[in-house]
């Protein structure tokens, strides 16, 4: 196992409103993460082969690039956390049930914000992965079984953050900080 500058597991995930081209500061903490569910898919350019006239040779160039994504599954989200990730509202249903129900929206909204996760500690340091401006694509997923639970699955897609002044930032940042 790598002893430094590596990501070991996940301790906490955060999501909330983005800042002006930077990470937001008012992020909601999510800690009930399904074991082994957080995956990172880095950006990968597709390749295109361009043939040349009268020759079997070709030129290979980079095509479009898929953005970096992080997928994670959560258990036990509060209705307020569901609204933050999925849209909708918290309220009562017409048949008199108690307040505090999650009420899904009729149409799925596009939800953008700042995403961050922190790893567990390795030798006094932890990894911190940040997406200052990420799109959250969220769904309920799973089977309710005797030994399994449905979860809320979210795919966070890194977008290039841009401030009102037009300054562009980085789609994601991976850093390491000392654990105090």
ChimeraX attribute file (.defattr): number of C-alpha atoms within 10 A of each C-alpha:
attribute: neighborCount
match mode: 1-to-1
recipient: residues
	/A:1	5
	/A:2	8
	/A:3	10
	/A:4	14
	/A:5	15
	/A:6	17
	/A:7	21
	/A:8	16
	/A:9	16
	/A:10	21
	/A:11	15
	/A:12	16
	/A:13	23
	/A:14	16
	/A:15	28
	/A:16	24
	/A:17	20
	/A:18	21
	/A:19	17
	/A:20	16
	/A:21	20
	/A:22	20
	/A:23	23
	/A:24	19
	/A:25	12
	/A:26	13
	/A:27	17
	/A:28	15
	/A:29	14
	/A:30	17
	/A:31	15
	/A:32	14
	/A:33	21
	/A:34	16
	/A:35	11
	/A:36	10
	/A:37	15
	/A:38	19
	/A:39	12
	/A:40	13
	/A:41	12
	/A:42	12
	/A:43	12
	/A:44	13
	/A:45	13
	/A:46	11
	/A:47	12
	/A:48	13
	/A:49	12
	/A:50	11
	/A:51	12
	/A:52	10
	/A:53	8
	/A:54	6
	/A:55	7
	/A:56	7
	/A:57	11
	/A:58	12
	/A:59	9
	/A:60	11
	/A:61	12
	/A:62	11
	/A:63	12
	/A:64	11
	/A:65	11
	/A:66	14
	/A:67	15
	/A:68	18
	/A:69	21
	/A:70	22
	/A:71	17
	/A:72	21
	/A:73	22
	/A:74	20
	/A:75	15
	/A:76	15
	/A:77	17
	/A:78	13
	/A:79	17
	/A:80	16
	/A:81	18
	/A:82	21
	/A:83	17
	/A:84	19
	/A:85	24
	/A:86	22
	/A:87	21
	/A:88	19
	/A:89	17
	/A:90	18
	/A:91	14
	/A:92	14
	/A:93	13
	/A:94	6
	/A:95	6
	/A:96	7
	/A:97	10
	/A:98	9
	/A:99	10
	/A:100	14
	/A:101	15
	/A:102	20
	/A:103	16
	/A:104	15
	/A:105	12
	/A:106	8
	/A:107	8
	/A:108	13
	/A:109	13
	/A:110	12
	/A:111	17
	/A:112	22
	/A:113	24
	/A:114	28
	/A:115	28
	/A:116	24
	/A:117	20
	/A:118	22
	/A:119	19
	/A:120	16
	/A:121	20
	/A:122	17
	/A:123	10
	/A:124	11
	/A:125	19
	/A:126	24
	/A:127	24
	/A:128	19
	/A:129	19
	/A:130	23
	/A:131	30
	/A:132	30
	/A:133	30
	/A:134	29
	/A:135	20
	/A:136	26
	/A:137	18
	/A:138	21
	/A:139	16
	/A:140	14
	/A:141	13
	/A:142	12
	/A:143	11
	/A:144	10
	/A:145	8
	/A:146	6
	/A:147	6
	/A:148	9
	/A:149	13
	/A:150	15
	/A:151	20
	/A:152	20
	/A:153	23
	/A:154	21
	/A:155	19
	/A:156	26
	/A:157	22
	/A:158	27
	/A:159	20
	/A:160	16
	/A:161	24
	/A:162	18
	/A:163	12
	/A:164	8
	/A:165	8
	/A:166	10
	/A:167	11
	/A:168	13
	/A:169	17
	/A:170	16
	/A:171	19
	/A:172	22
	/A:173	12
	/A:174	15
	/A:175	14
	/A:176	17
	/A:177	13
	/A:178	11
	/A:179	12
	/A:180	5
